[in-house]
């Protein structure tokens, strides 16, 4: 066979024919495949050896091929054979979408792995039978639709957030179909589809309208009555023993899909099929590498897992051949198609490509030598824009000036000898025809660098996040501002007189009950201080609560004065007011490769507002690990540098300094900004050079550890200090920072604010910005607390390695860390384990981390050095040994090391037996396991307060007062005291304790009917939001949202909004109570109402039959006869006509 050109590779033409492509090196495999996809007029099935190869291949195809919609990825379940876990919804969604599209493919490629192909699949008619199209104008019976969705595996919830969920509220149906990027809201008019709109899962608000949606089933098996019956019958035929002792059998009988049910797929169908049965007629199959070995290894894994689990009678296993395709059948299936084998031996037809491996070159010496001897063209691949700049800088030192190209195609069609392009390719190659070499960073440095993540939107109200931190659960302690601490016993609907109203029931000491009307929810807060089990409750009708409250208010005043003194010193010194050059800033912002989340934009706006004012900034940016705090810091740094100020970024560890250094270089690649790093990865000579340049003002941004706080460090003009994870610095360093605070702008980034900063922020002394929106497709981390067992470690590591990922094994004992790494390598043969800890020599540590980053190892046995910020998107399992020894903030940080991509991440917290742990440790572990949501660093800090008591916050004596009245109320008192002192007034203890808003009782039904919104948590949330609304605009906003999410407002809810509106007007006027019935009612005023006395005197004189005084603060009035529903309008008219004019 002649040398086939890589741009026109030879393909097999007839079934059974096989062509071998040999001598393809590095990314040239991707180039040959991209050419084949482009030229072939038939669909291709590309079979890669494993998930890691797929991720490299996808990058190569995106780079070499110009049409990315030409390939479909059919993903792996990412579970072990016979696993007790189910795949994540998003994976199932992607698989079902692919299965739906594959039979319709006319051209392009399906890409999958050998092990994914070996799984059996539901029959072809399953997808057709359980998919349906829904269009505007279609007739829809809600109950039939609900049944149909349940049978297709959809799961009914109160709020739709993930694939495969639906919610029905009256005539509104929310639904997140499989294979769709967004959820939909279907609005019915009677039984007809009136509109279909997209909505955002985070805000639950709808966006644009669309004409129709395609609904795929939610699982790879049905849950109809027939399917369940088929499953039960097949189970009894297959397994002996009592099926009622098997949880899976029980669950499916009840229509619940158990975790790991995918490994019982054949029991739902008469027959299963393989992916080959979905392929279009004319498909060609291309296999990469030695797939025979991969098939053999996977079957060994299956047999081993089957042998280990087959004796568990409560979870009997199906024989492997029922679920997986035996090797011989797999090879027979391959024979039915025209085939290409890549790099796996010769056949009758061999296409040998004229490619060779790219040389490994030292960037200085060998590269120069290579370029002198090589006559062809060279394209360099940098992984990111920032890396491109670093490489170009190095090239300048050897007088090499390559041209920048936007794409592979652009380089190919040009005549330039040297080019550079941004592409994250793993390995380069050399071509003979055309004479061309592609060099990646692996060839230039022997390592790959950083990768990026994407984001999506929501907006966060800090106050709401704190006040409603966790949904109120039954029996939780709550604080009523007038009656003290009681237990929440639920929402109850009671009939009062002839009206129905909803109340919050609170139980106090001695079983006394207090019913709080929903309109007064602003008087209630969640109690946090002691842990819920040991919360003291108060007795109704005694002085005890008033005394506790007064004492706490006095203390709060003292604390406020002390804090304000510290910050007054700072405020008295003017800071530097920066100028914002709009054009340059917009150019910098537009180079951010993702869409900012609204939280991020809000934080950036707040930071700029601080920096452009003449007060020194002191702001905390709190956001979970990986939610984009660094970008906010970079924008602040950009503004400072443009104003000729220097920026310092202070980080707790050397590794983190290295990472931020690279990220900053990436982000500032296109700007003339000098960025340097000071850490122990630098030699003494290098450090001295950096220090000298800093003093001369030649360094704009310097990133480093606490070395930067030493006395001998001088700046020419320091303007901004960015502190990452302040709680990791020691007392001495914090003192040093305190001294700096008065003069420079300070921006603190943290994932778990320590209680002290949290509370200072809450009290408005340091400003707080919260970024609580996860980036797009970040999944929360599944967290398990287990006693230490080798079988759990084995399974966790195997599951991760099988899907091409990496594992952190945290073992915080340096003396035995190497032994632990050997133990793991012995336990799991596939594990390539390596140890890393903080006492290693810096160069050695840098080498180990770099090798782990480039996947030369797949298990890193390490100490807590990984706690801060090393960003490895492929590491998605963390195992923490002796998790009981860590604090809550630390556990959260460690868990944040995984789950930085769109794969489901797992955290295993291993502990000694129950009796070997303290109560506090058990509580911490329970807290972290219960909070596996994203964006909870903030919630965690509050939990931390509950567990440790608030001692650390304001000194020991304060914590007693806080325990008595609860954290929320204490902070409320503190912030009022701070506000009063800021205005130069003495805090008035009486009013701050009895801060009240108006009470409105018009004897009309005003509530959110259960028929309109039946989820108690959501009802509570809306009651609280309505009660806390500060103005008409906020009330309108809530109404719009409720109509959008739940349909038109019923009368009782309209009444609630109208009364809330009346309450806002009454607050403004100083009316503390309005009461009315069918005959009339009364207004009760406070000591100093906002109404001129002459107005009231005039009313009594001109309309004596209608108005009369009843004591010094009450005005009685009569009403003409009316219906109850007109009463709110009549009272509202009185207020507007007589008092508001």
N, C-alpha and C positions, 0 to 999 in steps of 0.2 A: 504493500500500500504506500503511495507517495506521502510526503509530509502534508498533512491537511492543515489549512490555515485556521487559526483560532477564531477568525471572524466569520468563517463559513464551515462550521464543523460537520463532519459526516454523520448522518442519522440512519438508523435502520428503517427499512420500508415495510417489511411484511411480518406478520405474526411469527414468533419463534426465531426470527433473525436476530443476531446479536453482534453489535459493533463494540470494540474495545477502544477507549480513548486513553492513551498512555502519555507519560511525561508531562502531566499538568502539575505545576508547582504553585504553592501559595494561593493567592487570589486569582490566579489564571483559571482556576476551576469556575469561579463566579463569572469570569469574562466569557468562557466557552459556553456556559449555560445561558447567560444573557443573550448571546448571539443565537443560540439554538431556539430560545423562546421567541425571539424576534422573527426568525426565518421560518420556523415550522408552521404549517397551516393546521396542525392538530394539537390537542392538549397534551402536556407532558406531566407525568407523575415523577417527582424527584424524591428519591429516598436517601436521607442522610443518616450517618451512623448514630448520631445522638443529638440531644438538644443544644449542646455547646456548638456543634458544627452548624446547626440551623441558624443560630444567632449570627455566626460569622458569615454564613452564606447569604442571609437576608441583607446584611450590610453591603456585601459585594454586589448583589443583584440591584440594590437601590443605586449603587454608584455607577455600574456599567450599563444597566438597562435604563432607557429613558421613560418607560411606561410602567409605573409601579403598580397600577391596577391589574397588571397581567399575572400577578401571582397570589395564590391563596395559601395561607398557612393552616394546616389541619393540626391543632395543638395536641400535646400529650395531656393525659389526665393529671400528671404530676403527683401521682400517688404510687405506693408500692403495690405489687400484686397482692390481692386479698387484704388490702388495707382497711383499717377501721375508719378512715376519713373519706369524705366525698370530695370530688374536685370543687374548686370555687365556682360560684355562679357565672363569673365572667368567662371562665374557660369553657364551661358548658355552652354558654351563649355563642362563643367564637366557633366551637365545634359544630353546633347545630346550623349556624349561618353557613359554614363551609359545606356541610353535607347537603344543604338546600341548593347551594350554587354549583357544586361539582358536576351533577348530571347535565347542567345547562351549558357547561363550558364548551366554547367552540375553539378557543385558542388560549395560550397562556400556560401556567403551571400550577400544580398542587404540590406543596412541599410538606413532607412529614418525616418522622423517624422510623427506623425499623421496628422498635418496640411498640410504637403507636399503631403501626400496621398490623401487628400480631394480635390486637384485641378484636373480639367479635363486636358487631354493631347491630342496632335495630334494623329490621327489614326495610327496604326502600319505600314500601307503601305506608310505613308508620308516619313519616313526615308529611306526606300528602294527606293522610287521613286525619291528622290532628292539627294541620295548619289551616287558617282561614283568613280571608280578606275582609276588612270592615271599611265601608265607605260612608261618607256623609249622606243622609237620606235613607240608609238601610233601616229596616225594622229590627228591633232588638228587645227580647224579653230578658229582663235583668236576672231573674232566678235561673233561667236556662243557661244564660251566659256565665253566671257564677259557677254552675255545675260544670259547664264545658271547660272553663279555665282550671278548675280544681282537677278535673280528669286529665288535663294536659300538663299537670304537674305544677301549676302556678300556686302561689302561697298567699293566703289572705292576710293582710297586715293593716295597721291603722294609718301608717304613712309609708308611701312607696319610695324606696331609696335604691334598691338593687335590682338586677336582672331577675325575672321570674316572680316578681311580686305584683299583687293587685289590691286595690282598696275600693269598696263601694260605699258611697255616702249619698243616700237619697237618689237623685237622678244623675249623680256624677260618678264616673268610674275612672280611677287612676290605674295605670298599667305600664309595666316596664317589660316589653317583649324581648325574648331572646334574639340576639343578632342585631338589636337596635342600639344606636349610640345614646339615645335619650328616651325618657319615659313619655307617655301620652296621657292626656286628660280628655275623656269622652263625655260630652254633655248631651243628655237626652231631653227631648220634648215629648212627653207621653212615652210612646214606645218607639220613637224614631230618633236616629242619631242626628242631633242638631248641629254639633260642631266637634271637630277633633283638633286638639291643640297640643303642642309640645310644652313640657314644663321642666323647670330646673329642680333636681332632687334636693338641693341644699336649701333653697328659699321656698320651695313648693309653689312658686308663682309661675303662671303659664306665660308662654312667649308667643310664637307664631302659630297660625292655623294651617292645617294640611288637609288634603281631600280624602286620603285613605291610609290605612296601615295594614301591614302583613304580619299576622301573628303566627310564630312558630311555637311548637310545644316547649315547655320549660325544662323538661328532663329528657333523657334518652330512652325513657320507658313511659307507658301510659299509667294513669291511676283510675281508670274507669272501673265500674263495678265488675264488668266482664274480665278486665285485665287482672283485677285483684283476685277474682275467683280462679282465673287461670293460674296465677301465682300460687295460691293456696293448694290447688290440686297438684300442681307440678312439685311443690315442696314436699307434700305428703308422699308422692310417688318416689321422689328422689331420696329423701332422708327417713331413716327409721326414728323411733323415739317420739316423745310427746311434743308436738309443735308448739303447744301453749307455753312450754318452758323456754322458747326461743324469742327474745325480744324483737328480732327482725320480723319474724312471722306475725307477731302481735301488732307491731307498728303498721306493717303493710295492710293487715286486715282492717286496721282503723283508718287507712288512707294516709298514713304518715310515712314519708320516705326517710329511712334510717341512714345515719352516716355509713358509708361503705356499701350501700345497697347496689352500686354499679357492678359489683362482683357477683350479683345474682341476676344479672340482666336476662339470661336465657329463660328464666322461669316466667317471664312476662309474655313470651312469644312462642308461637308454634316452631319457628325456626329463626336463627340469627344469620347475618350475612357478614361480609368483610368489606373493607374500603374498596376492594377491586370491583365489587358488585355495583358501586355507585359511579364508577368511572364511565365516561362517554365511550362509545364503540371504538373510536379511532385513536385511543390514547397510546402514547409511547412511554415506556418506563425507563428512567435513568437512575442507576444506583451509584453511590459514591463510596469508594473504599471497599474494605473487606466485610461485606455484610454477613457472610456465612458465620464468621466468628461472633458477630453481634447477636445473631439469631441464637447461636449456641449458648452464649453467656446469659441472654435473657431467659431462655428456657431453664438453665440451671437455677437462676434466681427464683423462677416460678416454682420449680419442684421443691426447692429448699423451703420457701415460704409455705407451700402446701403441707410439707412434712411437719413443719413446726406447728401449724394451726389445726390440723385435721382431727385432733382428738378433743377439741373443745365442743362439747355436745350442745352448749347453749348457742353456739355460732357455727353450725356445720358448714363445711366448704364444698363447693361443687368441684368435681374433678377438673384439672387444668384444661383438658381438651374441650370442655364445654364452653369455656370463657375465652381461651386463647387459641390461635390457629397453629396446629402442629407444623413443624419445619417442612415436612415433605409436601403438605398441601400448599404452604406458602410458596415453595419453589415451583410447584406445578402451576400455580396462579400466574407467576412471573412469565412462564413459558408461553402464555397465551398472547403476549404483547410483543411488538417490536422493541428491542432493548438496547440500551447503551450502558456499558460498564466503565466507570472512571477509575483509573489507577488500581485495577485489581486483576492483572494478568492478561494473557493474550487470548484471542479467539481467531476464527477464520478471517474475520475482517478487522484489521488493526489500523487505527488512525494514530500515528505518532506525531505529537505536536512539537514544534521547534521552540520549546520553552525550557528555561533552566531556573534553578532557585536563585533568588536575589542574593548577592554577597552580603555577609554581615560586616559592616564597616564601622570603624571608630570614626566619630564625626570629624576629627581633626586630620590625623595622619593618613589612615587607610583610604578615606574618602577622596582626598586630594590625589592620591596615587591612582585610585580607580578611575577618576574622571580624566586623568592625563592619558591613561592607557585605553579607555573605552571610546569607541568612535560614534556610538549611537546617541539617541536622545534620552534624557532622564526626567522622570516625573517624581517629585517628592510628595509623600502624603503626610500631612500633619493632622492630628486627631481633632484639634479645635482651632479656632481663630487665634487664641492666646498661644497655643503651642506653635502655630505658624510663625508668630512674631519672635518667639524664643529661638526657633530654628533659623529664621532669617538673620537674627542678630549673630548667631554663631557662624553662619555662612559668610557674613560680612568680614569676619576675622580671617577667613581664608580666600577673600575676594571672589566669592561666588554670589551671583545676583539672579536667582531664578525669577521668572515672570509668574504672577498669580493668575490661575485659571479657575473659572467658576465650576467647571465639570470636566469629566474624562473626555467627552465628545469634543469640547472646545480645544483641549490640548492636542487631541488626535488630528484635528483638521488644521492646526497651526504649523508654522515652520520653526518655532522657537526650539532651541536645543535643550534648555533647562526650564522646567515648570514646577510650580508648587500648587497643591490643591488641598482643600480641607475634606478629609474622608477618614472615618475610623476603621481602616482596614488592618487586619492582623498581620498578614505576611505579603511581601512583594514578590516579583518574578522578573525574569528577563525574556524578551521575545527576540527571535532572529529576524523575523519578517513581519512588520517593519522592525528595524534595529532599535529596540527601545527597552529601557529598564524602569520598573516602577519600584521605588524604595519607600517602605513605611518606617514608622518610628522604631519598630522592633529591630529593623536592620541597622538603624542609626544609633540606637541607644540600648538595644536589648530589652526594652520595656514599653508597655503601652501606658497611656496616661489617663485622663479623666473622661467620665461620661456624663450625659445630661438627663434631666427629667422634665416632664411637662406638667402643666397646672390647669385648674379650672376655677369657676367663681362662686362666692357668696359674700354676704356682708355680716359683720358681727357687732352686736351691741354689747360692749364690755359689761355694762351694768346688769343687763339681763342675764349674761353668762354667769355672773357672780351670784346674783340674787336667786336665780332658779337653777343653781349649779347642777343639782341632780333632781330628777323628777321626784316629787314627794311620794314616798311609799307609805302604806298603812303602818301605823304605830311609830312613825318617825316623830322625834321631838320637834315642836315648832314654838316660836315665841310670838305672843300677842302683846303689842306694846302696852296695853292697859292692864292685862291680867297675868302676864308672865308665861312661864314655860309649861306647856301641856303636851299631850300626845295626839297626833292626828288620827282620827278614827273614820275618815272617809267623807265623801260628799253625800248629803242626804236631801231629798226633796220633801218638804213639809207643807201642810196647808195651814196658813195663818189667816184667821178670819175666813174670808171667801177667796183668798188669793193663794196661788201655789208659788212657792219660792224655794230656791236651792241654798243650802247652808253647808258650811264646813263644820264638821263636828269635832270639837277638841275635848279631851278628857283630862281633868286635873286631879290633884291629890284627893284621895278619899272617894274617887269615882264620880265626882261632880262633872257635869257636862256643860259646855258652853257652845251655843250654836252661833256661828259668825256668818252674817249674810254675805253672799258673794260680792256684793258691791263694796264691802269693807275689806277686801283681800289685801289692800295696801297696808293694813295694820299688822299683817302677819308675815313673818320671815322664817326660813328654815333655821333651826337651832344648830350651830356648830360651836364646839368648844370642848366639851368632854366627849368621849365616844358615846354613841346612842344608848348602849346598855346601861351606862352609869349616869345618865342625865337626871339631875334632880327636877322633879316637877313641883310647881307651886300650888298653894291652897287658895281657892277662890275666896274673895271677901275678907282677906287679911291685909295687914300693912306690910307683910314680909317682902312682897315684890316691889312696892314703891320704895322701900328702904334700900333694897339692893340696887335699884335703878338710880336712886339719887347718889349713892356712894360711887357707883361706876361713872356717873356723869361728872362728879367732882374730879375723879382720877383722870378722866378723859381730858378735862380742861387743863390739868397740870401737864400731861403728856403733850398736848397740843402746843402749849406755850414753849416747852423745851424743844420740840421739833422745829417750831417756827423760828426760834432763835437761830438755830443752825442754818436754816435755809434763808433767813433774812440777810445773814452775812453774805451769802452768795448773791442774792438778788440785788444787794446794794452795789455790787461791782458790775459795771456795764460789761457785756460780752461783745464779741465782734458781730456786727450785723452783715451777713453775707449778701452779695448781689447774685441774682439768679439769671445767667445769660441764657435766655429762652432757646435760641436756635441750637447752640452747642449742646444744651441739656437734652433737647428733643432727639438730636442725632445719637447721643449716648443711650438714651432710653430705648430708642427704636432698635438698637442692636441686641436688646435682651431677647433671647430666642423663644421665649414663651409668652403667653398672654398673662399679664399680672392678675392675681386674684383681687377682688375688690378690697379685701382686708389689706393686701399688700399696698394697693394704691392709697388707701386711707392712711396707712402707717407712713408712707413716703411723704404724703401731703403734710401730715402732722410734724414730721422731722424737718421738712423745709420751712414750715411756718416758724418752728422754734429757731432754726438757724438764721433766718432772715430778720428775726427780731433782735433787739439789742440786749436781751437777757441771756446769760449762759444757758445752754440746753442741758437738761438732765432727764433723759427719757429712757424707759425700759421697753424693749421690743420683746414681747413674749410670744413664742410660736413654737409648735412642736418641731421636733427634729425633722429637717428636710422640707419645711413649709415655706422656705424663701426669705428667711431673715437676712441672709448674707447679701441678697440683692439690695435690700433697703440700706444696709451699711455701705455698699459700694456706691449707691447714688449719693449718700451723704458725703462720702470720701471725694467723689467727683466734684461736688459743689465746693468743698473746702480747697481742693487742689486748684480749681479754676480761679479761686480768690487768693492764690499764692500763699496758702497756709499748708503746713505739714500735717500729716495724719499718722497716728499710731494705732495699730490694732494689737490688742493685748490678748493672748490666748493661753490657756492653762498648760498645754503640752506641746512638745516638739513636733509630734506627728501632725497635730492640728495646724501648727504654724506652717508646716510644709504644704498641707492641703490648701489652706487659705491663700498662701503665696501663689500656688499654681492657679487657683481660681481667679485671683485678682489679675494675674498676668493675662489670663484668657480674656477677662472682661475689658481690660484697658488696652488690649492689643493694638487697637487702631489710634491710640492717643499718645502724645509725647509725654508720658508720665513715668517717672523713675520709681520702681517698686523694689524694695529690698527685704531681706529676712535676717533676723538675728536669732539663732538658736544653736543648740549644741551640735547640729548637723554641719555647722560652719567651722572652719579652722580659725585659730586665734588671729591669723594674719587677715583672713577674709573679714572677720568681725571688726577689726581695727579700721580697715578700709571703709566699711559701712558707717562706722561711728564718725569718722572724720568727714565723710560726705554729708552726713546728717547735720553736723555742726555748720558746715558751709552752705547748707540749704540745697544741696545737689540731689538729695533723696526726697521724693514727694510723699511716698507712703512707705512706712516700715512696719513689718509684721513680726511679732516675736513673743517670747515667753516673758516671765517676770524680770528677766535680765534688763528689760527696758525700763524698769523702775529704779535701777541703781542710781546712786547719787552723782556718779561721774558722767551721766549721759546729758548731753546738751543739744537743744534744737535751735535752729535759727528762728523759726516762727511756728510754734505748735498751735494748731487751731482746733483739732478734733481728736478725741480719744474714743476708740471703739473697744468695748470690753466684752469678750465672749465668755459666757458661763462664769459670772462673777463669784458664784458660791464655791468655786473650786480654788479660789485664792486664799491665802492665809491671812491672819489678823494684821500682821505687819504690812503686807501689801495693801490690804484694804485701807489702813490708816493713810498710807502714801496716796492712795487714790482720793481719799477724803480731802487731803490738802489740795490736790489738783482741781477738785470739783468746783471750787469758787472761781477759777480763772478760765478753764477751757470748756468747750462743749463736750458733753459726755453722752455716749450712746451705748447702752448696755444691751447685749443680746442674751436671751436665756430661754431654755426650753422648759425648765421648772423653776419659776421664780422662788427664791427662798422666802419663807414667810416674812422676814423683815422687809425685803424689797417689795414683796407683794402688798403688804399693808401700807407701806409708805406711799406706794403708788395709788392704792385705793383712796387714801386720804387726800389725794390731789397734791401731794408735796413733790413727789417725782411723777412725771407723766407716764402713762402706760398705754402702749398700743398692742392690741392682741391680733395675731394672725392665726385664725383658727380654721382656715379652709385648707383641706388636704389638696395636693396636686391631683390632676386627673388620674384616675385608675390607680391610686395608692390604696391598697387594701389594708384593713387593720390587722394587727398581729395576733394570731391565735395563741393564747397563753395558757400553759398547763403547769400546775404545781404538783410535783410528784415526789415520793420518797426515792432516794437514789437507787437505781437498778440498771444493770448493764444492758438488759434487753431493751429498755427505753432509749438508752443512748444509741444502741446499735440501729434501732429502727429509725430514729430521728435523722441520724447521719446518712443512712442508706437512702432514705426518701429524698433528701436534698441532693446527694451526689447523683442519683439516678436522673434527676431533671436538669442536670448540668450546672447545679449551683454549688455554693460554698458554705462552710459552717464555722461559726465562732464557738470554741469551747472555752468557757471562762473558768479558769482554775487559779484562784488568787493566792497560791502558796508557791513562792519562787523556788523553794528548796526541792519540791517534788514535781515541778512543771515538766521537766524533760522526761521523767519517768511516766507521767500521765500521757504525754504525746506518744511514747513507745507503746503504752497500754492500748491506746486507741488504734494505732496502726496494726497492732496484733489482733484486736477485736474485729476490725473491719478491713479486710484486705484491700478494698478499693480506695481506702482513705490514704491520701498523701499528706500526713500531718507534719506540722512544723511549729516550734514554740517561739513565743515572743514575750518579752517583759521589759520593764523600765530600767533594769540594772545592766542590760546588755550594752556593749560598746555602741556609740551612736551609728557608726557606719554599718555595723552588723545589723542593727535594728532596721535601718533604712533599707538594707538589702532584703531582709526577711519580709518586710511589709510590701516592698515592690514586687517580690516574687509571688506573694499571696495575691496582690492586686492583679497580676498578670496570669493568675490561675495556674501557676506551676504547682501550687499546693491547693488542696481543697478543704483542709481542716486547719484552722489556726488555734492552737492551744495557747491561751494568753492570759495575762493578768489584766487589771482594770485599765491598762494603757489605751485600750480601744474605746474607753468611755466617751472621749470627746471627739466627735466629728470626723473619723475617717469614713470616707464615703465609698463603699464598695457595693454597687448595685446588684452584683450577682450573689452576695452573701445574704441568704434569706432564712437561715436557721441559727438561733443562738441557744446554747445550752449553758446555764449558769449553775455551777456547782456551789453548794452551801449558800443558796440564795437567802437563807435566813440571816446571814451576816451583813446584808446590805440595807442601806436606808431606802426610803421610798423614791426620793428624787433620783438616787443612783440607779435603782432598778429600772426606772422609767427611761433614764438616759441610755442604759445598756441595751434595753429592749429596742430603743430607737435606732440601734445600729443595723437592724434588719428591717425588711419591708420597705426598702427605698426604691423598689421598682414595682411593676404591676403583677408580680408573682405573690401568691399567698405566702406570708411569712409565719414562722413558728418560733415561739420562745418557750423553752422548758426550764422551769425553776426547780432545781433538785435540792431536796432538804434532807436532814437526818430524820429519824422517826419522830412523831408528834411530841413524845415526852422529852425529846432533846432540844426543844425550841422554847423560847420565851413567848408569853402571850402577845407582847408587842410585835414580835417577828411574825407570828401567825396572822395578826391583824393586817400587817403591811402586805403580806403575800396575798391575803384575801382581797385587799383593796386593789392591788395591781392586776390580779386575775379578773376582777369584775370590771375594770376600766380598760377593755381592749379596744375602745373606740379610738378614732384618730382625733388629734387636736385636744388631748386631755391633759397636757402638761399643766395647764392652768388649774383644772379641776383637782389634779393630784396635789398641787401645792396646798390647796384648801384642805384636802384630806389629811395631808401631813400635819396641818395645824390641829386637826381634830385629834390625831393620835398622840402627838407630842404635847398637847395642850399648847397654850400660846406663850409659854414661858419665854422662849427665845425672843419673841416679838418685842415685848416691852419690859423685859426684866421680870423676875419671878413674882413680885408682889402684884403686878398687873394681872397675871394670869388668873388669880383667884376671882377678881371682879368679872373677868371675861367669862370664866366658867359659869358664874352665877347668872349672867344675863344673856350669854351667847355672843358669839363672834360678830354676827351680822348687825345686831343692835348696838354692840359696843362700837363697831366701826362707824355706824350711823351717828352715834353721839360724838365720836372723835371728829368726824368730818364736819359736823355742825359747829363744834367748838373751834376747829381750825378756821372755818369760814368767818365766824364772828370775830375771832382775833385778827384775821387778815384785814377785816374792815375797821379794825381799831375799836371794836366794841367789846364789852365784857360779856362772855357767854351767859345768856339768861337760862339758868338751869330749869326753871319752872316750865317755860314755853318749850324748851327743847325736849323736856320729858313728856309734855302733854301735847306734842305737835299733833294736830288733828286735822282732818278734812271734813267737809260737810256731810251730814247724814240726810238722806232723802227717803221719805216713806210716803208713797202716794197711794198705797193699797191697790196697786195694779201688778199683774204678773210680769216680772222682768227677769228672764233667765235664758240660758242656752238650752233649748229642749234636747232631751236625750235622743229623740227621734231624728234631730238635725245633726247632732254630733255625739256619737255614743262612746267615744274613747275618753275615759275619765281624765287621764293625764292631759290630753289635749284641751279638754274643757277647762281644767284648772289653769292651764297655761294661758288660755284666752281670757278667762276671768281676771287673772292677775294682770295681764297686759292692759285690759280695759280699765281696771281699777287704777293702774299706775299711769295711764295716759296723761300727759302734762298739758295738752292743748287740743283744740279741735282738729288740727291737721293729723295728729297721731291717731285720734279716734277714726277719722275718715280712712286713713291708711289701713287700719285694722278691718274696717267694714269691707273695703275693696278686696282685701286678702281673703276674708271669710266667704264672700260671694264667689270669688274665683275658685276657692278650694272646696267649698261645701254646698254651693248653690244659693238661691235667693234667701234673704233673711226672713224667718217666720216672725209673726207679730210680737211674741214674747221677747225675742232678741232685739227687735226694733225698739221696744220699750226700754230695754237695758241700755242701749246706746243713747236714747233720748234722755234717760235719767242721768247717765254719765255726763252728758253735755250740760245738763242743768246743774250737776254737782260742780263742774268746772266754773260755771258762772257764779254759783253761790260762794265758792272758795275765794274768788276774786273780790266779791262784795263784802266778805266777812260775815256771811250767813252760816251759822253752824248747824242749823237744822231746818228742814222744810217738811211739814207734815200736811197731808190733805186726804179728805174722804169725799163722799158724794155731796155733802152739804157745804164744806169749806175746810179751813185748816189754819196753820200758823207758821210764821217765820220766826226763827230765834236767832238773834244777832250776838256776836262776840262783844267784848268790852269796847273795842274801837273799830266799829264797822266802817267800810269804805263808802258810806252813803251819807249824804248831808242830812242832818237832823230836820232841816226845814222841809225836805221832801216828804218825810213821814208825817210831820205836823200838818202839812197841806192836805195829804191824803185823808187824814182823820177829819179835818175840817170840811173838806168838799164832799166826802163820801162816807158820812158817819154810819150809814146802814151797812156799808160793805167792809169798812176797816175799823178796828178798835185796838187800843193798847191793852196788854195783859201783863202788867209788871214792867220794869224798866227795859227788858231786852226782848220782849215778845210782842209781835204784831199779829192779831187774828184777822182772818178775812173770810168772806162767804163766797160761794160759787153758785151760779145758776144751775138748774137741774141739767144733768149730762150723763152720758154713758161713761163707763170706767175708762175705755180706750181714748176718750177725748181729754181726760184729766191732765195728762202730762202737758198737752198742748196749751190748756188753759193756764196752768201754773207758770209755764214757760213764758206765756204772753204777759202775765202779771209782772214777772221779773224784768222782762225786756222793756215793757211799756213804762214802768214806774221807777225802776232802780238803775237800769243800764243807760238810760238816755243821757 
